[in-house]
Amino acid sequence: MHANIGIPENHLQPLSTLLNTLLADEYVLYTKTRNYHWNVTGASFMELHKLFESQYEQLDTIIDDTAERSRALGHYALGSLKQFIAITRLVEEEPATDSKMMLQNLLNDHETIIRVLRSDITTTADKYKDAGTSDFLTGLMEQHEKMAWFIRAHLG
């Protein structure tokens, strides 16, 4: 059934595509963060282990909210690793074993998502006339900015 929520019907599919691409980015970042949580070693193990756990928990909520936003617009959310890898804008590099490289990889991904979200906020508001998704994306951008700040603080 069509979502009759004041967004032109021809805008709903592009909005869902935008959200599904973001969902892929978030899932790749979640997986990377979870991997680093499991595999971090060294003098700052406990501090980084807890930081990574805190961040993957935040990303888990972001993933769920992003998928549900797509569903609220009347479209399905992607849900397979194959689909996510095919459309993510993040680089899937070999897993890092050095904690500084782990932090740098995560920072790079958060900053990529922040830049994409800045652009998508304007697109959703201006082109697709969807203030709800624009507001949703603004909130996500702020969360990623805070997570990136925490990582930058660890990198010095």
DSSP file (Angstrom, degrees, kcal/mol; ACC not computed):
  #  RESIDUE AA STRUCTURE BP1 BP2  ACC     N-H-->O    O-->H-N    N-H-->O    O-->H-N    TCO  KAPPA ALPHA  PHI   PSI    X-CA   Y-CA   Z-CA
    1    1 A M              0   0    0      0, 0.0     2,-0.1     0, 0.0     0, 0.0   0.000 360.0 360.0 360.0 138.2    0.0    0.0    0.0
    2    2 A H        -     0   0    0      1,-0.1     2,-0.8     2,-0.0    72,-0.1  -0.416 360.0-120.5 -68.2 136.8    1.3    3.5   -0.9
    3    3 A A        -     0   0    0     70,-0.3     2,-1.2    -2,-0.1     4,-0.2  -0.731  22.2-162.9 -80.0 112.5    2.3    5.7    2.0
    4    4 A N        +     0   0    0     -2,-0.8    -1,-0.1     1,-0.2    69,-0.0  -0.659  43.0 130.6 -97.4  76.8    0.1    8.8    1.7
    5    5 A I  S    S-     0   0    0     -2,-1.2    -1,-0.2     2,-0.3    -2,-0.0   0.138  83.8 -88.9-121.4  17.9    2.2   11.1    3.9
    6    6 A G  S    S+     0   0    0      1,-0.3    -2,-0.1    -3,-0.1    -3,-0.0   0.552  92.0 116.2  88.8   6.9    2.6   14.2    1.9
    7    7 A I  S    S-     0   0    0     -4,-0.2    -1,-0.3   123,-0.1    -2,-0.3  -0.935  78.0-102.8-105.0 129.7    5.7   13.3   -0.1
    8    8 A P    >>  -     0   0    0      0, 0.0     3,-2.4     0, 0.0     4,-0.7  -0.226  28.1-125.3 -52.3 137.1    5.1   13.0   -3.8
    9    9 A E  H >> S+     0   0    0      1,-0.3     3,-0.9     2,-0.2     4,-0.6   0.838 109.4  59.1 -55.7 -36.8    4.9    9.3   -4.8
   10   10 A N  H 34 S+     0   0    0      1,-0.2    -1,-0.3     2,-0.2   118,-0.0   0.559 103.1  55.0 -72.8  -5.0    7.7    9.6   -7.3
   11   11 A H  H <> S+     0   0    0     -3,-2.4     4,-1.9     2,-0.1    -1,-0.2   0.630  89.6  75.8 -95.5 -17.8   10.0   10.8   -4.5
   12   12 A L  H <X S+     0   0    0     -3,-0.9     4,-2.2    -4,-0.7     5,-0.2   0.898  93.3  48.5 -66.2 -42.5    9.5    7.8   -2.3
   13   13 A Q  H  X S+     0   0    0     -4,-0.6     4,-2.5     2,-0.2    -1,-0.2   0.941 112.0  47.8 -66.1 -47.0   11.7    5.4   -4.2
   14   14 A P  H  > S+     0   0    0      0, 0.0     4,-2.3     0, 0.0    -1,-0.2   0.883 112.0  51.7 -60.8 -35.2   14.7    7.7   -4.5
   15   15 A L  H  X S+     0   0    0     -4,-1.9     4,-2.4     2,-0.2    -2,-0.2   0.917 110.3  48.1 -64.0 -43.0   14.4    8.5   -0.8
   16   16 A S  H  X S+     0   0    0     -4,-2.2     4,-2.7     2,-0.2    -1,-0.2   0.890 110.2  51.9 -64.5 -39.3   14.4    4.8    0.0
   17   17 A T  H  X S+     0   0    0     -4,-2.5     4,-2.1     2,-0.2    -2,-0.2   0.919 109.9  49.4 -62.1 -43.8   17.4    4.3   -2.3
   18   18 A L  H  X S+     0   0    0     -4,-2.3     4,-2.0     1,-0.2    -2,-0.2   0.922 113.2  46.8 -60.0 -45.1   19.3    7.0   -0.5
   19   19 A L  H  X S+     0   0    0     -4,-2.4     4,-2.7     1,-0.2    -2,-0.2   0.876 110.3  52.4 -66.9 -38.0   18.4    5.5    2.9
   20   20 A N  H  X S+     0   0    0     -4,-2.7     4,-2.0     2,-0.2    -1,-0.2   0.857 108.2  51.0 -67.9 -34.1   19.4    2.0    1.8
   21   21 A T  H  X S+     0   0    0     -4,-2.1     4,-2.1     2,-0.2    68,-0.3   0.917 111.8  47.2 -67.1 -42.4   22.8    3.3    0.6
   22   22 A L  H  X S+     0   0    0     -4,-2.0     4,-2.9     1,-0.2    -2,-0.2   0.908 108.7  55.6 -62.1 -41.4   23.2    4.9    4.0
   23   23 A L  H  X S+     0   0    0     -4,-2.7     4,-2.3     1,-0.2    -2,-0.2   0.897 106.8  50.1 -58.0 -41.8   22.1    1.7    5.6
   24   24 A A  H  X S+     0   0    0     -4,-2.0     4,-2.2     2,-0.2    -1,-0.2   0.923 111.2  48.5 -62.5 -44.6   24.9   -0.1    3.8
   25   25 A D  H  X S+     0   0    0     -4,-2.1     4,-2.3     1,-0.2    -2,-0.2   0.931 112.3  48.5 -60.4 -46.1   27.5    2.4    4.9
   26   26 A E  H  X S+     0   0    0     -4,-2.9     4,-2.6     1,-0.2    -1,-0.2   0.883 111.1  50.3 -63.3 -38.9   26.3    2.2    8.5
   27   27 A Y  H  X S+     0   0    0     -4,-2.3     4,-2.5    -5,-0.2    -1,-0.2   0.895 110.0  49.2 -70.3 -38.7   26.4   -1.6    8.4
   28   28 A V  H  X S+     0   0    0     -4,-2.2     4,-2.3     2,-0.2    -2,-0.2   0.924 113.6  46.9 -64.2 -43.2   29.9   -1.7    7.1
   29   29 A L  H  X S+     0   0    0     -4,-2.3     4,-2.6     2,-0.2    -2,-0.2   0.900 111.1  52.2 -65.0 -40.7   31.1    0.7    9.8
   30   30 A Y  H  X S+     0   0    0     -4,-2.6     4,-2.7     2,-0.2    -2,-0.2   0.934 110.3  48.2 -58.2 -47.3   29.3   -1.3   12.4
   31   31 A T  H  X S+     0   0    0     -4,-2.5     4,-2.5     1,-0.2    -2,-0.2   0.911 112.7  48.1 -62.0 -43.6   31.0   -4.5   11.3
   32   32 A K  H  X S+     0   0    0     -4,-2.3     4,-2.4     2,-0.2    -1,-0.2   0.918 112.8  48.2 -62.6 -44.2   34.4   -2.8   11.3
   33   33 A T  H  X S+     0   0    0     -4,-2.6     4,-2.1     2,-0.2    -2,-0.2   0.898 112.1  49.0 -65.1 -41.1   33.8   -1.3   14.7
   34   34 A R  H  X S+     0   0    0     -4,-2.7     4,-2.0     2,-0.2    -1,-0.2   0.912 110.1  52.1 -64.6 -42.5   32.7   -4.7   16.1
   35   35 A N  H  X S+     0   0    0     -4,-2.5     4,-1.9     1,-0.2    -2,-0.2   0.925 110.3  47.7 -58.6 -46.3   35.8   -6.3   14.6
   36   36 A Y  H  X S+     0   0    0     -4,-2.4     4,-1.6     1,-0.2    -1,-0.2   0.874 107.6  56.5 -66.0 -36.6   38.1   -3.8   16.2
   37   37 A H  H  < S+     0   0    0     -4,-2.1    -1,-0.2     1,-0.2    -2,-0.2   0.915 112.4  42.3 -57.7 -43.7   36.3   -4.3   19.6
   38   38 A W  H  < S+     0   0    0     -4,-2.0    -2,-0.2     1,-0.2    -1,-0.2   0.832 123.7  35.4 -71.3 -32.7   37.0   -8.0   19.4
   39   39 A N  H  < S+     0   0    0     -4,-1.9    -2,-0.2    -5,-0.2    -1,-0.2   0.383  78.8 122.2-113.4   2.9   40.6   -7.7   18.2
   40   40 A V     <  +     0   0    0     -4,-1.6     2,-0.3    -3,-0.2    58,-0.1  -0.410  34.6 172.5 -67.4 143.6   42.1   -4.6   19.8
   41   41 A T        +     0   0    0     56,-0.3     3,-0.3    -2,-0.1    58,-0.2  -0.872  22.7  66.2-138.8 172.1   45.3   -5.2   21.8
   42   42 A G  S >  S-     0   0    0     -2,-0.3     3,-1.8     1,-0.2     4,-0.2  -0.493  93.3 -39.3 110.3-175.3   47.9   -3.2   23.6
   43   43 A A  T 3  S+     0   0    0      1,-0.3     3,-0.3    -2,-0.2    -1,-0.2   0.786 135.1  44.4 -61.2 -31.7   48.3   -0.8   26.5
   44   44 A S  T 3> S+     0   0    0     -3,-0.3     4,-2.6     1,-0.2     5,-0.3   0.021  77.2 125.4-102.7  27.9   45.0    1.0   25.9
   45   45 A F  H <> S+     0   0    0     -3,-1.8     4,-3.3     1,-0.2     5,-0.2   0.934  72.8  43.8 -50.5 -57.4   43.1   -2.3   25.3
   46   46 A M  H  > S+     0   0    0     -3,-0.3     4,-2.3     1,-0.2    -1,-0.2   0.904 114.4  49.3 -62.7 -42.9   40.4   -1.7   27.9
   47   47 A E  H  > S+     0   0    0      1,-0.2     4,-2.1     2,-0.2    -1,-0.2   0.933 117.9  39.7 -61.7 -46.6   39.8    1.9   27.0
   48   48 A L  H  X S+     0   0    0     -4,-2.6     4,-3.2     2,-0.2     5,-0.3   0.878 111.5  57.4 -72.1 -37.5   39.5    1.2   23.3
   49   49 A H  H  X S+     0   0    0     -4,-3.3     4,-1.9    -5,-0.3    -2,-0.2   0.922 112.1  42.6 -56.4 -44.9   37.5   -2.0   23.8
   50   50 A K  H  X S+     0   0    0     -4,-2.3     4,-2.6    -5,-0.2    -2,-0.2   0.882 113.3  52.1 -70.1 -39.7   34.9    0.0   25.7
   51   51 A L  H  X S+     0   0    0     -4,-2.1     4,-2.4    -5,-0.2    -2,-0.2   0.949 111.5  46.4 -60.9 -48.9   35.0    2.9   23.2
   52   52 A F  H  X S+     0   0    0     -4,-3.2     4,-2.8     1,-0.2     5,-0.2   0.892 112.1  51.3 -62.4 -39.3   34.4    0.5   20.3
   53   53 A E  H  X S+     0   0    0     -4,-1.9     4,-2.0    -5,-0.3    -1,-0.2   0.934 109.8  49.4 -62.5 -45.8   31.6   -1.2   22.2
   54   54 A S  H  X S+     0   0    0     -4,-2.6     4,-1.7     1,-0.2    -2,-0.2   0.905 113.9  46.6 -58.7 -42.2   29.9    2.1   22.9
   55   55 A Q  H  X S+     0   0    0     -4,-2.4     4,-2.6     2,-0.2    -2,-0.2   0.899 110.1  50.0 -72.9 -39.8   30.2    3.0   19.2
   56   56 A Y  H  X S+     0   0    0     -4,-2.8     4,-2.1     1,-0.2    -1,-0.2   0.855 109.2  53.9 -69.1 -28.8   28.9   -0.2   17.8
   57   57 A E  H  X S+     0   0    0     -4,-2.0     4,-1.5    -5,-0.2    -1,-0.2   0.912 110.1  46.8 -66.2 -40.7   26.0   -0.1   20.1
   58   58 A Q  H  X S+     0   0    0     -4,-1.7     4,-2.2     1,-0.2    -2,-0.2   0.910 112.2  50.7 -63.8 -42.0   25.2    3.4   18.8
   59   59 A L  H  X S+     0   0    0     -4,-2.6     4,-2.8     1,-0.2    -2,-0.2   0.854 103.8  58.7 -65.6 -34.8   25.6    2.2   15.2
   60   60 A D  H  X S+     0   0    0     -4,-2.1     4,-2.1     2,-0.2    -1,-0.2   0.918 108.6  45.2 -59.7 -43.4   23.2   -0.7   15.9
   61   61 A T  H  X S+     0   0    0     -4,-1.5     4,-2.7     2,-0.2    -2,-0.2   0.911 111.9  51.9 -66.1 -42.5   20.5    1.7   16.8
   62   62 A I  H  X S+     0   0    0     -4,-2.2     4,-2.5     2,-0.2    -2,-0.2   0.910 108.9  51.5 -59.8 -42.9   21.3    3.9   13.8
   63   63 A I  H  X S+     0   0    0     -4,-2.8     4,-2.4     2,-0.2     5,-0.2   0.941 112.1  45.5 -59.5 -49.2   21.1    0.9   11.5
   64   64 A D  H  X S+     0   0    0     -4,-2.1     4,-2.4     1,-0.2    -2,-0.2   0.923 114.1  48.4 -62.3 -45.0   17.6   -0.1   12.9
   65   65 A D  H  X S+     0   0    0     -4,-2.7     4,-1.8     2,-0.2    -1,-0.2   0.877 111.2  50.8 -63.9 -37.7   16.3    3.5   12.7
   66   66 A T  H  X S+     0   0    0     -4,-2.5     4,-1.8     2,-0.2    -2,-0.2   0.924 111.4  46.9 -67.2 -44.8   17.6    3.9    9.1
   67   67 A A  H  X S+     0   0    0     -4,-2.4     4,-1.9     1,-0.2    -2,-0.2   0.911 112.8  50.1 -62.4 -42.0   15.9    0.7    8.0
   68   68 A E  H  X S+     0   0    0     -4,-2.4     4,-2.3     1,-0.2    -1,-0.2   0.819 105.2  57.1 -69.1 -29.8   12.7    1.6    9.7
   69   69 A R  H  X S+     0   0    0     -4,-1.8     4,-1.1     2,-0.2    -1,-0.2   0.917 107.0  49.2 -65.3 -41.5   12.7    5.1    8.1
   70   70 A S  H  <>S+     0   0    0     -4,-1.8     5,-2.0     1,-0.2     3,-0.4   0.912 111.5  49.2 -61.5 -42.3   12.8    3.4    4.7
   71   71 A R  H ><5S+     0   0    0     -4,-1.9     3,-1.9     1,-0.2    -2,-0.2   0.881 105.0  58.1 -64.6 -37.9    9.9    1.2    5.7
   72   72 A A  H 3<5S+     0   0    0     -4,-2.3    -1,-0.2     1,-0.3    -2,-0.2   0.791 102.7  55.0 -62.9 -26.6    8.0    4.2    7.0
   73   73 A L  T 3<5S-     0   0    0     -4,-1.1   -70,-0.3    -3,-0.4    -1,-0.3   0.415 126.7-102.5 -86.5   1.6    8.3    5.6    3.4
   74   74 A G  T < 5S+     0   0    0     -3,-1.9     2,-0.3     1,-0.3    -3,-0.2   0.633  86.0 105.9  92.5  14.9    6.7    2.4    2.1
   75   75 A H      < -     0   0    0     -5,-2.0    -1,-0.3   -63,-0.1    -2,-0.2  -0.858  69.1-102.8-126.2 161.6    9.8    0.7    0.8
   76   76 A Y        -     0   0    0     -2,-0.3     2,-0.4    -3,-0.1   -56,-0.1  -0.481  27.5-128.8 -83.0 151.5   11.9   -2.3    1.9
   77   77 A A        -     0   0    0     -2,-0.2   -10,-0.1     1,-0.1   -60,-0.1  -0.771  27.3-111.7 -94.6 142.8   15.2   -2.0    3.6
   78   78 A L        +     0   0    0     -2,-0.4    -1,-0.1     1,-0.1     3,-0.0  -0.327  35.1 177.4 -65.7 157.4   18.1   -4.0    2.3
   79   79 A G        +     0   0    0      1,-0.0     2,-0.4   -12,-0.0    -1,-0.1   0.279  40.4  88.0-153.1  18.6   19.3   -6.8    4.6
   80   80 A S     >  -     0   0    0      1,-0.1     4,-2.4     0, 0.0     5,-0.2  -0.935  67.3-131.1-124.6 150.1   22.1   -8.8    3.2
   81   81 A L  H  > S+     0   0    0     -2,-0.4     4,-2.8     1,-0.2     5,-0.2   0.877 110.2  57.1 -60.7 -37.7   25.9   -8.4    3.3
   82   82 A K  H  > S+     0   0    0      1,-0.2     4,-1.6     2,-0.2    -1,-0.2   0.921 109.0  45.4 -59.8 -44.8   26.1   -8.9   -0.4
   83   83 A Q  H  > S+     0   0    0      2,-0.2     4,-1.0     1,-0.2    -2,-0.2   0.914 113.5  50.0 -65.1 -43.0   23.7   -6.0   -1.0
   84   84 A F  H >X S+     0   0    0     -4,-2.4     4,-1.8     1,-0.2     3,-0.8   0.936 110.8  47.8 -62.5 -47.5   25.5   -3.8    1.5
   85   85 A I  H 3< S+     0   0    0     -4,-2.8    -1,-0.2     1,-0.2    -2,-0.2   0.842 106.6  59.7 -63.4 -33.0   29.0   -4.4    0.0
   86   86 A A  H 3< S+     0   0    0     -4,-1.6    -1,-0.2    -5,-0.2    -2,-0.2   0.789 120.0  23.7 -67.0 -27.5   27.6   -3.7   -3.5
   87   87 A I  H << S+     0   0    0     -4,-1.0    -2,-0.2    -3,-0.8    -1,-0.2   0.491  87.6 121.3-121.3  -3.3   26.5   -0.2   -2.7
   88   88 A T     <  -     0   0    0     -4,-1.8   -66,-0.1   -64,-0.1   -67,-0.1  -0.262  48.9-152.7 -63.0 149.3   28.5    1.1    0.3
   89   89 A R        +     0   0    0    -68,-0.3     2,-0.2     2,-0.1    -1,-0.1   0.393  69.0  95.9 -97.4  -0.2   30.6    4.2   -0.2
   90   90 A L  S    S-     0   0    0      1,-0.0     2,-0.5    22,-0.0    -2,-0.0  -0.563  80.7-112.2 -90.7 155.7   33.1    3.1    2.5
   91   91 A V        -     0   0    0     -2,-0.2     2,-1.1     1,-0.0    -2,-0.1  -0.754  18.3-149.6 -89.0 127.5   36.3    1.3    1.8
   92   92 A E        +     0   0    0     -2,-0.5     2,-0.1    -7,-0.1    -1,-0.0  -0.771  31.3 174.5 -97.6  90.3   36.4   -2.3    3.0
   93   93 A E        -     0   0    0     -2,-1.1     3,-0.1     1,-0.2    12,-0.0  -0.361  42.0 -75.3 -91.7 172.6   40.1   -2.7    3.8
   94   94 A E        -     0   0    0      1,-0.1    -1,-0.2    -2,-0.1     0, 0.0  -0.399  67.6 -88.1 -61.2 142.7   42.0   -5.6    5.3
   95   95 A P        -     0   0    0      0, 0.0     2,-0.2     0, 0.0    -1,-0.1  -0.278  44.2-125.7 -57.8 137.0   41.3   -5.6    9.1
   96   96 A A        -     0   0    0      1,-0.1   -57,-0.1    -3,-0.1     3,-0.0  -0.540  22.8-174.0 -81.2 148.4   43.8   -3.5   11.1
   97   97 A T        +     0   0    0     -2,-0.2     2,-0.4   -57,-0.0   -56,-0.3   0.530  65.5  81.9-114.6 -15.8   45.8   -5.0   13.9
   98   98 A D  S  > S-     0   0    0      1,-0.1     4,-2.3   -58,-0.1     3,-0.2  -0.791  75.9-139.4 -92.2 130.3   47.4   -1.8   15.1
   99   99 A S  H  > S+     0   0    0     -2,-0.4     4,-2.4     1,-0.2     5,-0.2   0.848 102.1  54.1 -62.4 -35.1   45.1    0.3   17.4
  100  100 A K  H  > S+     0   0    0      2,-0.2     4,-2.3     1,-0.2    -1,-0.2   0.905 110.2  47.3 -64.8 -40.0   46.1    3.6   15.9
  101  101 A M  H  > S+     0   0    0     -3,-0.2     4,-2.8     2,-0.2    -2,-0.2   0.877 109.5  54.5 -68.2 -37.2   45.2    2.3   12.4
  102  102 A M  H  X S+     0   0    0     -4,-2.3     4,-2.3     2,-0.2    -2,-0.2   0.954 110.9  45.1 -57.9 -49.7   41.9    1.0   13.8
  103  103 A L  H  X S+     0   0    0     -4,-2.4     4,-2.6     1,-0.2    -2,-0.2   0.910 113.3  49.8 -61.6 -43.1   41.1    4.4   15.1
  104  104 A Q  H  X S+     0   0    0     -4,-2.3     4,-2.7     2,-0.2    -1,-0.2   0.909 110.2  50.7 -64.6 -41.8   42.2    6.1   11.8
  105  105 A N  H  X S+     0   0    0     -4,-2.8     4,-2.0     2,-0.2    -1,-0.2   0.926 112.9  45.8 -61.1 -44.8   40.1    3.7    9.7
  106  106 A L  H  X S+     0   0    0     -4,-2.3     4,-2.7    -5,-0.2     5,-0.2   0.904 111.9  51.5 -66.3 -40.6   37.0    4.4   11.9
  107  107 A L  H  X S+     0   0    0     -4,-2.6     4,-2.7     1,-0.2     5,-0.2   0.931 108.4  51.7 -61.1 -45.2   37.6    8.1   11.8
  108  108 A N  H  X S+     0   0    0     -4,-2.7     4,-2.0     1,-0.2    -1,-0.2   0.909 111.8  47.2 -57.6 -42.7   37.9    8.1    8.0
  109  109 A D  H  X S+     0   0    0     -4,-2.0     4,-2.5     2,-0.2    -2,-0.2   0.919 111.5  49.1 -68.5 -43.7   34.5    6.2    7.8
  110  110 A H  H  X S+     0   0    0     -4,-2.7     4,-2.6     1,-0.2    -2,-0.2   0.928 112.3  48.9 -60.6 -43.2   32.7    8.5   10.2
  111  111 A E  H  X S+     0   0    0     -4,-2.7     4,-2.2     2,-0.2    -1,-0.2   0.868 109.7  52.0 -66.9 -34.9   34.0   11.6    8.3
  112  112 A T  H  X S+     0   0    0     -4,-2.0     4,-2.3    -5,-0.2    -1,-0.2   0.944 111.6  46.8 -62.3 -47.1   32.9   10.0    5.0
  113  113 A I  H  X S+     0   0    0     -4,-2.5     4,-3.0     1,-0.2    -2,-0.2   0.901 110.3  53.4 -62.7 -40.8   29.4    9.4    6.4
  114  114 A I  H  X S+     0   0    0     -4,-2.6     4,-2.3     2,-0.2    -1,-0.2   0.932 110.2  47.1 -59.8 -46.0   29.3   13.0    7.8
  115  115 A R  H  X S+     0   0    0     -4,-2.2     4,-1.6     2,-0.2    -2,-0.2   0.915 113.9  47.6 -62.9 -42.7   30.1   14.5    4.4
  116  116 A V  H  X S+     0   0    0     -4,-2.3     4,-2.8     1,-0.2    -2,-0.2   0.923 110.8  51.7 -64.2 -44.3   27.6   12.3    2.6
  117  117 A L  H  X S+     0   0    0     -4,-3.0     4,-2.6     1,-0.2    -2,-0.2   0.899 104.4  56.7 -61.3 -40.8   24.9   13.1    5.2
  118  118 A R  H  X S+     0   0    0     -4,-2.3     4,-1.1     1,-0.2    -1,-0.2   0.920 112.9  41.6 -55.2 -44.3   25.5   16.9    4.8
  119  119 A S  H  X S+     0   0    0     -4,-1.6     4,-2.1     1,-0.2    -2,-0.2   0.914 114.1  51.3 -68.7 -43.5   24.8   16.5    1.1
  120  120 A D  H  X S+     0   0    0     -4,-2.8     4,-2.9     1,-0.2     5,-0.2   0.807 101.8  61.4 -67.5 -29.5   21.8   14.2    1.6
  121  121 A I  H  X S+     0   0    0     -4,-2.6     4,-1.7     2,-0.2    -1,-0.2   0.933 109.0  42.5 -61.0 -45.6   20.2   16.5    4.1
  122  122 A T  H  X>S+     0   0    0     -4,-1.1     4,-3.2    -5,-0.2     5,-0.6   0.917 114.3  51.3 -66.6 -44.0   19.9   19.2    1.4
  123  123 A T  I  X>S+     0   0    0     -4,-2.1     5,-1.8     1,-0.2     4,-1.2   0.927 110.9  47.1 -60.3 -46.6   18.8   16.7   -1.2
  124  124 A T  I  <5S+     0   0    0     -4,-2.9     6,-3.0     3,-0.2    -1,-0.2   0.877 119.7  39.6 -66.8 -36.0   16.0   15.2    0.9
  125  125 A A  I  <5S+     0   0    0     -4,-1.7     4,-0.4    -5,-0.2    -2,-0.2   0.945 127.8  27.9 -76.9 -49.5   14.7   18.7    1.9
  126  126 A D  I  <5S+     0   0    0     -4,-3.2    -3,-0.2    -5,-0.2    -2,-0.1   0.945 130.1  30.7 -83.5 -50.2   15.1   20.6   -1.3
  127  127 A K  I  <<S+     0   0    0     -4,-1.2    -3,-0.2    -5,-0.6    -4,-0.1   0.904 132.4  28.9 -78.6 -42.6   14.8   18.0   -4.1
  128  128 A Y  S   <S-     0   0    0     -5,-1.8    -1,-0.2     2,-0.1    -3,-0.2   0.455  93.4-132.8-103.3  -1.1   12.5   15.5   -2.5
  129  129 A K        +     0   0    0     -4,-0.4     2,-0.6    -6,-0.3    -4,-0.2   0.872  57.3 140.7  54.4  43.3   10.5   17.8   -0.2
  130  130 A D     >  +     0   0    0     -6,-3.0     4,-2.1     1,-0.2    -1,-0.2  -0.788  22.2 170.7-121.4  86.8   10.9   15.4    2.8
  131  131 A A  H  > S+     0   0    0     -2,-0.6     4,-2.6     1,-0.2     5,-0.2   0.827  77.8  60.1 -63.9 -32.3   11.6   17.4    5.9
  132  132 A G  H  > S+     0   0    0      2,-0.2     4,-2.4     1,-0.2    -1,-0.2   0.940 108.9  40.5 -63.1 -48.7   11.2   14.3    8.1
  133  133 A T  H  > S+     0   0    0      2,-0.2     4,-2.8     1,-0.2     5,-0.2   0.888 114.2  54.6 -68.2 -37.3   14.1   12.4    6.4
  134  134 A S  H  X S+     0   0    0     -4,-2.1     4,-1.9     2,-0.2    -2,-0.2   0.928 111.4  44.5 -59.9 -44.9   16.1   15.6    6.3
  135  135 A D  H  X S+     0   0    0     -4,-2.6     4,-2.1     2,-0.2    -2,-0.2   0.904 112.1  52.7 -65.0 -42.2   15.7   16.0   10.1
  136  136 A F  H  X S+     0   0    0     -4,-2.4     4,-1.9     1,-0.2    -2,-0.2   0.927 110.5  47.5 -58.0 -46.8   16.4   12.3   10.6
  137  137 A L  H  X S+     0   0    0     -4,-2.8     4,-2.6     1,-0.2    -1,-0.2   0.854 107.1  56.9 -66.0 -35.2   19.7   12.6    8.7
  138  138 A T  H  X S+     0   0    0     -4,-1.9     4,-2.1     1,-0.2    -1,-0.2   0.919 106.8  49.6 -61.3 -43.4   20.6   15.7   10.6
  139  139 A G  H  X S+     0   0    0     -4,-2.1     4,-1.8     1,-0.2    -2,-0.2   0.899 111.1  49.1 -62.0 -40.8   20.3   13.8   13.9
  140  140 A L  H  X S+     0   0    0     -4,-1.9     4,-2.6     2,-0.2     5,-0.2   0.908 108.1  54.1 -64.8 -41.3   22.5   11.0   12.5
  141  141 A M  H  X S+     0   0    0     -4,-2.6     4,-2.5     1,-0.2    -2,-0.2   0.916 107.4  50.8 -59.3 -43.1   25.1   13.5   11.3
  142  142 A E  H  X S+     0   0    0     -4,-2.1     4,-1.9     2,-0.2    -1,-0.2   0.883 109.5  50.6 -63.2 -38.5   25.3   14.9   14.8
  143  143 A Q  H  X S+     0   0    0     -4,-1.8     4,-2.4     2,-0.2    -2,-0.2   0.920 111.7  47.2 -64.9 -43.1   25.8   11.4   16.2
  144  144 A H  H  X S+     0   0    0     -4,-2.6     4,-2.7     1,-0.2    -2,-0.2   0.870 108.6  55.4 -66.8 -36.2   28.6   10.7   13.8
  145  145 A E  H  X S+     0   0    0     -4,-2.5     4,-2.1    -5,-0.2    -1,-0.2   0.908 110.1  46.4 -61.6 -40.5   30.2   14.0   14.5
  146  146 A K  H  X S+     0   0    0     -4,-1.9     4,-2.1     2,-0.2    -2,-0.2   0.917 112.6  48.7 -68.9 -42.8   30.3   13.1   18.2
  147  147 A M  H  X S+     0   0    0     -4,-2.4     4,-1.9     1,-0.2    -2,-0.2   0.905 112.1  49.9 -63.2 -39.6   31.7    9.6   17.5
  148  148 A A  H  X S+     0   0    0     -4,-2.7     4,-2.9     1,-0.2    -1,-0.2   0.892 107.9  53.9 -65.1 -39.4   34.3   11.1   15.2
  149  149 A W  H  X S+     0   0    0     -4,-2.1     4,-2.3     2,-0.2    -2,-0.2   0.917 107.2  50.8 -59.8 -44.5   35.3   13.6   17.9
  150  150 A F  H  X S+     0   0    0     -4,-2.1     4,-1.4     1,-0.2    -1,-0.2   0.906 112.4  46.7 -61.1 -41.5   35.8   10.8   20.5
  151  151 A I  H  X S+     0   0    0     -4,-1.9     4,-1.9     1,-0.2     3,-0.3   0.928 110.5  52.0 -67.0 -44.2   38.0    9.0   18.0
  152  152 A R  H  X S+     0   0    0     -4,-2.9     4,-1.4     1,-0.2    -2,-0.2   0.876 105.9  56.0 -58.9 -37.7   40.0   12.2   17.2
  153  153 A A  H  < S+     0   0    0     -4,-2.3    -1,-0.2     1,-0.2    -2,-0.2   0.861 107.3  49.1 -63.7 -35.5   40.6   12.7   20.9
  154  154 A H  H  < S+     0   0    0     -4,-1.4    -1,-0.2    -3,-0.3    -2,-0.2   0.847 109.7  51.5 -70.5 -34.2   42.1    9.3   21.2
  155  155 A L  H  <        0   0    0     -4,-1.9    -2,-0.2    -5,-0.1    -1,-0.2   0.719 360.0 360.0 -76.3 -19.9   44.4    9.9   18.2
  156  156 A G     <        0   0    0     -4,-1.4    -3,-0.2    -5,-0.2    -4,-0.1   0.476 360.0 360.0  83.4 360.0   45.6   13.2   19.8
